[in-house]
Amino acid sequence: MLFDTHAHINADQFAEDLEEVLKRAKDAGVTNIVVVGFDRPTITKAMDLINKYDNIYGCIGWHPVDAIDCREEDLQWIEDLCAHPKIVALGETGLDYHWDKSPKEVQHELFRKQIRLAKKLKLPIMIHNRDATEDCIRILKEEKAEDVGGIMHCFSGDANTALEIINMNFYVSLGGPVTFKNAKLPKEVAKVVPLDKLLIETDCPYLAPHPFRGKRNEPAYVKLVAEQIAELKGVTFEEIADVTTKNAKKLFGIS
């Protein structure tokens, strides 16, 4: 049993062969997937997918790169959709200083609004952080995000930051980069994160693990992430698969 906690199977890259992709995921042992919608088109598609497939759940929010495009009616729409019983988290939200489309202050304001919305709805928060760790953690602390907790998705920080995040009631989620040969930080993080605070993901179609690096990622490849973490931690693949699935179901409230 494997749980891909962050997938963009609602992306255009899967428009032609989604059924085949989902079959390969099932064959690889992937029992559950969280599909993430982060703007109007991807949220709409995410809702379609969670209504069509029993084992697919949804996380919806507004991406920080596009913060400048978000209006109050968009946030109200997201809040209304979160009443759906298969929406299990709010996001992905956070900060992204790699791209400069949305000014930092606009990102900060939207991030705070979505944290507050998650707390209002009692949903865990799916955090996107790129080149903005210090501000991201500061805002999470100021907004008391630990009240609902959540996931630092596709975690890219160091081991000390991972432990700080865990102390704030967040899980650390690792994806394809942990399999990259020269990726020291994710491997160090995998070793130190306690099993009960660890999640796995693909972030597909992005960040495909070795040996598929540079190609389209898909949920089946989360197995490669689990295998690498098992090797790094000196435990069995089955143990990683079992504990990360249990962690995801506990966080998302899935029985």
N, C-alpha and C positions, 0 to 999 in steps of 0.2 A: 504494500500500500504506500503510494507516494502522493503528496499534496503539493501541487504547483500553486504557490500563494500569490503569484503576480504574473499574469500573462495578458498579452494584447492580441488575443485571437480574434478580436474585433477589428484588427488592422486590415488595410487593403491587401497586404501581402498574403493573407489567407482566403481571399475572396474566391479563388478558383478551386481550392482543394481542402476546405475545412473538414469535411467528413473523413477524408483519408488521414488528415493530421490527428483528428480525435481518435481514430481507430489505432494509429500507431501509439498514441498516448496510453490507451487502454491496454494494448499489448505489452507496453513497458511497465505496467503496474500502476499507472497514474489513475487514482480513483476520484480525485477532486481537483478542480481548477477554480481559481478566482480570476475573473476577467475584469480588467480595469478600464473604466471610461473616464476621460479627463477633459472633454470638451463636448459640445452639442452632438456632433456626428458619432463620436466613439461611445458616448453615454447611451445614445439611442440604440446603437448596435449591441451594446452590452446588455441592455434590458431585453432585447429580442433573444439573446443567447440564453439568459438565465430562465426565460420563460419556456424555451424549447428543450433544454437539456437538464435532466434531474441533478446531475453531478457538477454543474457549473453554477457558481455563485458570483455575486457582483460587488465591486467596490467602485464608487463614483465620487468625483470631485472635480476640481479645476486645477490644471497644471500650472506651476509657477512661471514657466516660460511664456505662457499666454495670459498671464494675470491682467495685463493691460486691456484685454478684450472682455473680461468678465464684468457683467452687470448685475445689479441687485436681483433682477428677474431670473438670471441664470442660477443664482444661489437659492432662490425660492423654489425654482424648478427642481433643483437637486434635493432640497429638503423634502419636497412632496414625493419624489421618487423613492426616497429612503424609507418610506412607509412599507415598501415591498418587503416581504419576509425573507427574500433571498439576497437582499443587500446587507452585507456583513461588515462593511467598513466604509469609512469616508476618505476619499483621496483619489489619485495621489495628489497631495498638497505638500507644500514645503518651499524650498528656495533653490534657485538655479542661477549661479553667477557665471556659468560658462558661456551661456548665450546672453546677448544684451538687448533682447526685444523688449522686455519689461523692466522698468527702473526698479532698483532695490526697494525703495519706499512703497511702491505699488505692490510688489511681491509680499513685503512684510504685512501690509494691511490685509491682503487677501488671505494670507496664511493664518493670521490671527482670527479672522472671521470664520474660517473653516474649522479651526480648533474649537472655537466657541460653539459652532454648529454641531460638531461631533459630540461635545459634552452635553449639549441640549438633547441630542438624539440618543445619547448613551451608546455611541458606536466607537470602536477603535479607529485610530487614525493611521492611514498609510502615508508614510513620509518619503518624499523625494528630496534628496540633498545632493547638490553638486557644487563643489568648491565654495561651500557656505556653512561649514560645520559650526563655527563659533556662533554666528547669528542664529542658526537653526536651533541649537541647543538653548541659547539664551531665550528665544521666543517661546519655546516649549516650556521652559521653566516659568517664565513670567505669566504665561496663560494657564499654568497648572495642568498641563496636558496629561500628567500622570494620573489624573482622576479617571481617565478612560484608557490611557496607554495606547499601544498599537504596535506598528512595525516600522523599523528603519529599513526600507526596502533597498535591495541591491547595495548593501552596506559597503562603503569604500574607504572608511576611516581606519585608524589604527586600533590596536587592542585596548589601549586605555580608554579611548572614546567609546568603544563597544561596551565596556564595563560601566561607563558613566550612563550610557543610554539604558542599559539593563536596570540600573538603579532608579531610573525614571519610569519604570513599569513598561518598558518597550522590549520587544523581541528584536533580535538581529537576524536579518534574512540574507542569505548568501546565494549567489547565482554563478553563472558561467565563469567569471573572472577567477574564482577559487581554483579552477582547473588549469589556468594559464601557467606555463612553465616558469616564467620570470615574475609572477605576481606574488611578491613576498607578503604584503600586508594582508590580503584576504586569507592566506594560509595561516598566518599568525593569529588572526581573528578566529578562524575555525578551531584552532587548538585551545583557545582560552574561553570561548563562550560556553557557559554551562549548557548541557543537553536540554534542560527544561526551558531555555530561553532562545533556542535555535529554530529557525525556519529555513526552508529552501524554496527557490523560485527559478524561473527561466528569464523573465522580462522579455519573453519572445514577442516579436521576431528579432530582437536585438540580443547582443552579447552571447552568442552561441558558445558553448563550452568546447574545449579541445576534445576530439580532433576536428570539430566542425567550425572552428573559429573563422569568422569572416563570411560564413554562410547564414542563411535564414535559420534562426532558432525556432524551436517548437517544444510543446510541453513534454514530449517523450524524453527529451534530453535532460530533464530534471534528474533522471536516474544517474547520469554521469556526475552531476553535482553531489548527489548523495554518496556515490561511490568514493569520490575524492575526499569528502569530509570524513567518511568512515576510515579511510586510510590515514589521514592526518591525525585523527583522534585515537587510532589504535583500537577501534571497535568494529563490529560487523556492519555490513551494509544494511542488514535487516533491522539492526538496532536503530540506525539513523533514520531509516524509512519509517519505522514504527513511532519513534519519539517525535519526529518533526510533524507527522500526520496528527498525532494526539495533541501536540502544541497548537497546531493550526485550528483544529476543531474546538479546542478550549477557547482560544482567542476569539474566534468568529461565532461562537455559540452554536456550533453544528453538532447535533447528537449523532 
